[in-house]
Amino acid sequence: MKRNAALHLMIAVCLLTACALTSCCEREPRETDTEQESGTTGRVEHGMIGRLEHETVVTSGELKLKAVVTVPARQADELVPGAVIVHTFGPLGRDGRLIEQGIMFAAYRELADQLAERGIATVRYDKRLIPPYGETLDRVAFTLAELYPDALAALELLRTTKGVDPERVCFIGHGEGAVIVPALVEANPELGVRGLVLIAPPLMAYDELLIRSHRLQIRQIDLHVRAHPEVAPQRQPERAALQQHLDIYTAAFKLLEQEDRQRSVVLDGFHEKFWRHAIDLYAGNLDRIKRLELPILIVQGNLDPYVVAEDLLRARAELEATGHITIRLQDSARHFLVDPDTHHVHTAATDTIAAWLRNPTAPPPTPDEEPPAEARTEGNR
């Protein structure tokens, strides 16, 4: 299977039903010290320090990944809790920029802004899969484990940021990040993070998740066209592309299972080592989350068409039985916790996350919960 340049973005296109945009239009990073008050709102009255935000870099080996540090307004002598945002599937920049249903949004930037309003500091950074970093990847040897040092470096940056309590730092892992974060924490038990927030954590093998997500998206298009036949010409190209990619994935994963084959598997520009590691890492995520002996908050949008809420509901009893895992379903929220009506990160979900980050040992507020809306076709696109 030959590498196709257009296929390089397939994970983001097919899993997110969107084009993951790079952050090439954003400003160049400055090698700022974490105590520099670049972009600050300045000092305000009554001993308060205004919100601080500046661009910097996360130094991970030879890579310098563009990053943004955000610290909320606080008392001059106050230390606030903080979190590192770790990306979902595909090549994403620090802001999580996407086009969905024709609308541009930046989910990670919105999440960081909303958390800052609620007293939580964050670090968000570029994923090494995007240009220019991705141009230097050894795709024959690359696995998801190469993303671990980036998250660890971002955690160190957060811990050394002025105004952040180094004893109250957590990871927020989203989608694929909710697989990476438990794995790196289990491999590095000395990290001392206070807990984990897992947004839409996959609970099945990567190949199974990809196949199912494509089938679900095709089904949603068919339901939409059945209800609105006039949109068939507009939706047909999308459906055809999804079917083509589904056929490619199905054939490639069958080939991976054959031990006596003559050729190696190359898919989405990544070689066999990547796919075998990813499939195994995802498959073990449920048991790994249960094994971790630290507070974990799982937040799941009930309209997520990729990591569907039914998976979490099936595992809910065994997860909550551990005593250290709290689960919250968010009504009217998709994979990025985006409300399909407002096209913004759901503030109720951010309320839940912020309350938990302030005190991981106490249960956060419970949002309105609703079973996944199977027939809601337009909202699930």
C-alpha positions as CSV (number, residue, x, y, z in Angstrom):
1,M,0.0,0.0,0.0
2,K,1.7,3.2,-1.2
3,R,1.9,6.3,0.9
4,N,-0.6,8.9,-0.2
5,A,0.1,12.5,0.8
6,A,-3.6,13.3,1.0
7,L,-4.1,10.3,3.3
8,H,-1.7,11.8,5.8
9,L,-4.6,13.7,7.3
10,M,-7.0,10.7,7.3
11,I,-7.0,10.1,11.1
12,A,-8.2,13.7,11.7
13,V,-10.5,13.8,8.7
14,C,-12.3,10.5,9.4
15,L,-12.2,10.4,13.2
16,L,-13.2,14.1,13.6
17,T,-15.2,14.6,10.4
18,A,-13.1,17.7,9.9
19,C,-9.9,19.0,8.6
20,A,-7.4,19.4,11.4
21,L,-5.7,22.7,10.7
22,T,-2.2,23.4,11.6
23,S,-1.3,26.6,13.5
24,C,0.9,28.0,10.8
25,C,-1.0,31.3,10.8
26,E,-0.2,31.9,14.5
27,R,2.6,34.0,15.9
28,E,6.1,32.6,16.1
29,P,7.0,31.4,19.6
30,R,9.2,33.3,21.9
31,E,11.7,31.5,24.2
32,T,10.1,33.2,27.2
33,D,10.8,32.3,30.8
34,T,7.7,30.9,32.4
35,E,7.7,33.8,34.9
36,Q,7.6,36.4,32.2
37,E,4.2,38.2,32.2
38,S,3.9,38.4,28.4
39,G,0.3,39.2,27.4
40,T,-0.6,39.9,31.0
41,T,-3.7,41.9,31.8
42,G,-1.5,43.5,34.5
43,R,-1.8,44.0,38.2
44,V,-5.2,45.2,39.4
45,E,-6.4,46.6,42.7
46,H,-6.7,44.9,46.1
47,G,-3.6,42.8,45.8
48,M,-4.8,40.9,42.7
49,I,-2.7,39.8,39.7
50,G,-4.6,39.8,36.4
51,R,-4.8,36.9,34.1
52,L,-1.5,36.0,32.5
53,E,-1.0,34.4,29.1
54,H,2.0,34.0,26.9
55,E,3.4,32.0,24.1
56,T,6.5,29.9,24.8
57,V,7.8,26.5,23.8
58,V,7.8,23.0,25.2
59,T,11.3,21.6,24.8
60,S,11.1,17.9,24.2
61,G,14.4,16.5,23.2
62,E,15.5,18.4,20.1
63,L,12.0,19.6,19.4
64,K,10.7,23.0,20.5
65,L,6.9,22.7,20.3
66,K,5.0,25.9,20.3
67,A,2.9,26.3,23.4
68,V,0.7,28.7,25.4
69,V,0.7,29.1,29.1
70,T,-2.5,30.6,30.7
71,V,-2.7,31.5,34.4
72,P,-5.9,32.9,35.8
73,A,-6.4,36.1,37.8
74,R,-5.5,35.4,41.4
75,Q,-4.3,36.9,44.7
76,A,-0.7,38.0,44.6
77,D,0.3,35.2,47.1
78,E,-2.1,32.6,45.7
79,L,-1.1,29.4,43.9
80,V,-3.7,27.9,41.6
81,P,-4.1,24.3,40.3
82,G,-3.1,23.6,36.7
83,A,-3.5,21.1,33.9
84,V,-1.7,20.0,30.7
85,I,-4.0,19.5,27.7
86,V,-3.0,16.4,25.7
87,H,-4.4,16.1,22.1
88,T,-6.9,13.7,20.6
89,F,-6.5,11.9,17.3
90,G,-4.7,13.4,14.3
91,P,-2.3,16.3,13.7
92,L,-3.5,19.1,16.0
93,G,-1.9,22.4,17.0
94,R,-2.0,23.9,20.5
95,D,-5.4,25.5,20.0
96,G,-7.1,22.4,18.6
97,R,-8.2,24.3,15.5
98,L,-10.8,22.5,13.4
99,I,-13.4,23.1,10.8
100,E,-16.7,21.4,11.6
101,Q,-19.9,21.8,9.7
102,G,-18.3,24.7,7.9
103,I,-17.5,26.5,11.2
104,M,-14.0,27.2,12.5
105,F,-13.4,26.6,16.2
106,A,-10.4,26.2,18.5
107,A,-11.5,23.8,21.2
108,Y,-8.4,23.7,23.3
109,R,-8.0,27.5,23.3
110,E,-11.7,27.7,24.4
111,L,-11.2,25.1,27.1
112,A,-8.1,26.9,28.4
113,D,-10.0,30.3,28.4
114,Q,-13.0,28.8,30.2
115,L,-10.8,27.0,32.8
116,A,-8.9,30.3,33.4
117,E,-12.2,32.0,34.2
118,R,-12.7,29.2,36.7
119,G,-9.4,29.6,38.4
120,I,-7.4,26.8,36.6
121,A,-4.0,27.3,34.8
122,T,-3.2,25.4,31.6
123,V,-0.5,24.5,29.2
124,R,-1.4,23.6,25.7
125,Y,1.1,22.8,23.0
126,D,1.5,21.6,19.4
127,K,1.5,17.9,18.6
128,R,4.7,16.8,17.0
129,L,2.7,15.3,14.0
130,I,2.0,18.7,12.5
131,P,4.4,20.7,10.3
132,P,7.2,21.6,10.7
133,Y,7.8,19.0,13.4
134,G,6.2,16.1,11.5
135,E,8.6,16.5,8.6
136,T,11.4,15.1,10.7
137,L,9.6,12.0,12.0
138,D,11.0,8.6,11.2
139,R,7.7,7.0,10.2
140,V,9.1,3.5,10.0
141,A,10.0,3.6,13.7
142,F,7.4,6.0,15.1
143,T,4.9,4.9,17.7
144,L,2.6,6.8,20.1
145,A,5.2,6.3,22.8
146,E,7.2,9.1,21.1
147,L,4.4,11.5,22.2
148,Y,5.0,10.7,25.9
149,P,8.1,13.0,26.4
150,D,6.2,16.0,24.9
151,A,3.4,15.6,27.6
152,L,6.0,15.2,30.3
153,A,7.9,18.3,29.2
154,A,4.7,20.3,29.2
155,L,4.0,19.1,32.7
156,E,7.4,20.3,33.8
157,L,6.7,23.7,32.2
158,L,3.4,23.9,34.1
159,R,5.0,23.0,37.4
160,T,7.6,25.8,37.0
161,T,5.1,28.5,36.0
162,K,4.7,31.4,38.4
163,G,1.4,31.2,40.2
164,V,0.8,27.5,39.7
165,D,0.9,25.1,42.7
166,P,3.3,22.3,41.6
167,E,1.5,20.0,44.0
168,R,-1.8,20.4,42.3
169,V,-1.1,19.6,38.6
170,C,-3.0,17.2,36.5
171,F,-3.3,16.0,32.9
172,I,-6.3,16.5,30.7
173,G,-6.2,13.8,28.1
174,H,-8.6,14.0,25.2
175,G,-9.5,11.1,22.9
176,E,-6.1,9.6,22.0
177,G,-4.7,11.8,24.7
178,A,-6.9,9.8,27.1
179,V,-5.0,6.7,26.1
180,I,-1.5,8.3,26.1
181,V,-1.9,10.0,29.5
182,P,-2.8,6.8,31.5
183,A,0.0,4.9,29.8
184,L,2.7,7.5,30.5
185,V,1.5,7.9,34.1
186,E,1.6,4.2,34.7
187,A,5.1,4.1,33.2
188,N,6.2,7.0,35.4
189,P,4.6,6.5,38.8
190,E,6.9,9.0,40.4
191,L,5.4,11.9,38.5
192,G,3.2,12.9,41.4
193,V,0.3,14.3,39.4
194,R,-2.8,14.9,41.5
195,G,-5.1,13.2,39.1
196,L,-6.3,12.7,35.5
197,V,-9.1,14.2,33.5
198,L,-10.0,11.9,30.6
199,I,-12.3,13.3,28.0
200,A,-13.9,10.7,25.7
201,P,-11.3,7.9,26.5
202,P,-11.3,5.1,23.9
203,L,-12.0,1.7,25.6
204,M,-11.4,-0.6,22.7
205,A,-8.6,-1.5,20.3
206,Y,-7.6,1.2,17.8
207,D,-8.4,-0.9,14.7
208,E,-11.9,-1.7,16.0
209,L,-12.5,2.0,16.9
210,L,-11.5,3.2,13.4
211,I,-13.7,0.6,11.6
212,R,-16.7,1.4,13.8
213,S,-16.3,5.1,13.6
214,H,-16.4,5.0,9.8
215,R,-19.4,2.7,9.8
216,L,-21.2,5.0,12.2
217,Q,-20.5,8.1,10.1
218,I,-21.7,6.4,7.0
219,R,-24.9,5.3,8.8
220,Q,-25.5,8.9,10.0
221,I,-25.2,10.2,6.5
222,D,-27.6,7.6,5.2
223,L,-30.1,8.5,8.0
224,H,-29.7,12.2,7.2
225,V,-30.3,11.7,3.5
226,R,-33.3,9.4,4.2
227,A,-34.8,12.2,6.2
228,H,-33.8,15.0,3.8
229,P,-33.4,13.6,0.3
230,E,-32.6,17.0,-1.1
231,V,-29.2,16.9,0.6
232,A,-28.1,13.7,-1.2
233,P,-25.9,15.4,-3.8
234,Q,-24.1,17.3,-1.1
235,R,-23.5,14.3,1.2
236,Q,-22.7,11.7,-1.5
237,P,-19.0,12.8,-1.9
238,E,-18.5,12.6,1.8
239,R,-20.1,9.2,2.0
240,A,-18.0,7.9,-0.9
241,A,-14.8,9.1,0.7
242,L,-15.7,7.5,4.1
243,Q,-16.5,4.2,2.3
244,Q,-13.2,4.3,0.4
245,H,-11.3,4.8,3.6
246,L,-13.3,2.1,5.4
247,D,-12.3,-0.3,2.7
248,I,-8.7,0.7,3.0
249,Y,-8.6,0.3,6.8
250,T,-10.5,-3.0,6.6
251,A,-8.0,-4.5,4.1
252,A,-5.0,-3.2,6.0
253,F,-6.0,-4.5,9.4
254,K,-6.7,-7.9,7.8
255,L,-3.3,-7.8,6.3
256,L,-1.8,-7.1,9.8
257,E,-3.2,-10.3,11.0
258,Q,-1.5,-12.4,8.4
259,E,1.9,-13.7,9.6
260,D,3.0,-15.2,6.3
261,R,2.5,-12.2,4.1
262,Q,5.2,-10.8,1.8
263,R,4.9,-7.1,2.4
264,S,4.7,-4.6,5.3
265,V,1.6,-2.5,6.1
266,V,1.8,1.2,5.5
267,L,-1.3,3.2,6.4
268,D,-1.9,6.9,6.7
269,G,1.8,7.3,6.2
270,F,2.7,5.2,9.3
271,H,4.3,1.8,9.2
272,E,3.5,-1.4,10.8
273,K,5.2,-0.7,14.1
274,F,3.0,2.3,14.8
275,W,-0.2,0.4,14.1
276,R,0.7,-2.6,16.2
277,H,1.6,-0.4,19.1
278,A,-1.5,1.8,18.8
279,I,-3.8,-1.2,18.6
280,D,-2.4,-2.8,21.7
281,L,-2.2,0.5,23.6
282,Y,-5.8,1.3,23.0
283,A,-6.9,-2.3,23.7
284,G,-5.4,-2.1,27.2
285,N,-6.8,1.3,28.1
286,L,-9.8,0.2,30.1
287,D,-7.7,-2.1,32.4
288,R,-5.0,0.5,32.7
289,I,-7.4,3.2,33.9
290,K,-8.7,0.8,36.5
291,R,-5.2,-0.1,37.7
292,L,-4.1,3.5,38.3
293,E,-4.4,4.4,41.9
294,L,-5.1,8.1,41.7
295,P,-8.2,10.2,41.2
296,I,-9.6,10.1,37.7
297,L,-12.5,12.1,36.2
298,I,-14.0,10.8,32.9
299,V,-16.1,13.3,31.0
300,Q,-18.0,12.0,28.0
301,G,-20.2,13.9,25.5
302,N,-23.5,12.0,24.8
303,L,-23.3,13.0,21.1
304,D,-19.7,11.9,20.5
305,P,-19.9,9.9,17.2
306,Y,-16.3,8.5,17.5
307,V,-15.8,7.5,21.1
308,V,-19.4,6.7,21.7
309,A,-21.1,7.0,25.1
310,E,-22.4,3.4,25.0
311,D,-18.8,2.2,25.5
312,L,-18.5,4.1,28.7
313,L,-22.0,3.1,29.9
314,R,-21.1,-0.6,29.5
315,A,-17.9,-0.2,31.5
316,R,-19.4,2.3,34.0
317,A,-20.1,-0.1,36.9
318,E,-16.6,-1.7,36.8
319,L,-14.9,1.7,36.6
320,E,-16.8,3.3,39.4
321,A,-16.3,0.1,41.5
322,T,-12.6,1.0,41.8
323,G,-13.4,3.9,44.1
324,H,-11.1,6.3,42.4
325,I,-12.9,7.0,39.1
326,T,-15.7,9.5,38.7
327,I,-17.8,9.5,35.5
328,R,-19.9,12.3,34.1
329,L,-21.9,12.3,30.9
330,Q,-22.5,15.7,29.4
331,D,-25.7,16.3,27.5
332,S,-25.5,18.0,24.1
333,A,-21.7,17.6,23.7
334,R,-19.7,16.0,21.0
335,H,-16.1,14.7,20.9
336,F,-14.5,18.0,21.7
337,L,-17.2,18.7,24.3
338,V,-18.6,21.1,21.7
339,D,-22.3,21.9,21.8
340,P,-23.5,21.4,18.2
341,D,-26.0,24.2,18.6
342,T,-23.6,26.9,19.8
343,H,-20.4,25.5,18.3
344,H,-18.5,26.3,21.5
345,V,-17.1,24.1,24.2
346,H,-19.9,23.3,26.6
347,T,-19.6,25.5,29.7
348,A,-21.3,22.9,31.9
349,A,-18.6,20.4,31.0
350,T,-15.9,23.0,31.9
351,D,-17.7,23.6,35.2
352,T,-17.4,19.9,35.9
353,I,-13.8,19.7,35.0
354,A,-12.8,22.9,36.9
355,A,-14.6,21.8,40.1
356,W,-12.9,18.5,40.0
357,L,-9.4,20.0,39.3
358,R,-9.8,22.2,42.4
359,N,-10.5,19.2,44.6
360,P,-10.1,15.7,42.9
361,T,-11.1,13.9,46.1
362,A,-14.6,15.5,46.1
363,P,-17.3,14.5,43.5
364,P,-17.9,17.3,40.9
365,P,-21.4,18.6,40.2
366,T,-23.5,16.3,38.0
367,P,-24.7,17.8,34.7
368,D,-27.9,16.8,33.1
369,E,-27.4,13.3,31.7
370,E,-29.2,12.0,28.7
371,P,-28.8,8.6,26.9
372,P,-27.0,8.9,23.6
373,A,-29.3,10.3,20.9
374,E,-29.2,7.5,18.3
375,A,-31.5,9.2,15.8
376,R,-30.1,12.7,16.1
377,T,-28.4,12.6,12.7
378,E,-27.5,16.2,12.0
379,G,-26.1,16.9,15.5
380,N,-23.9,13.8,15.3
381,R,-22.2,14.7,12.1
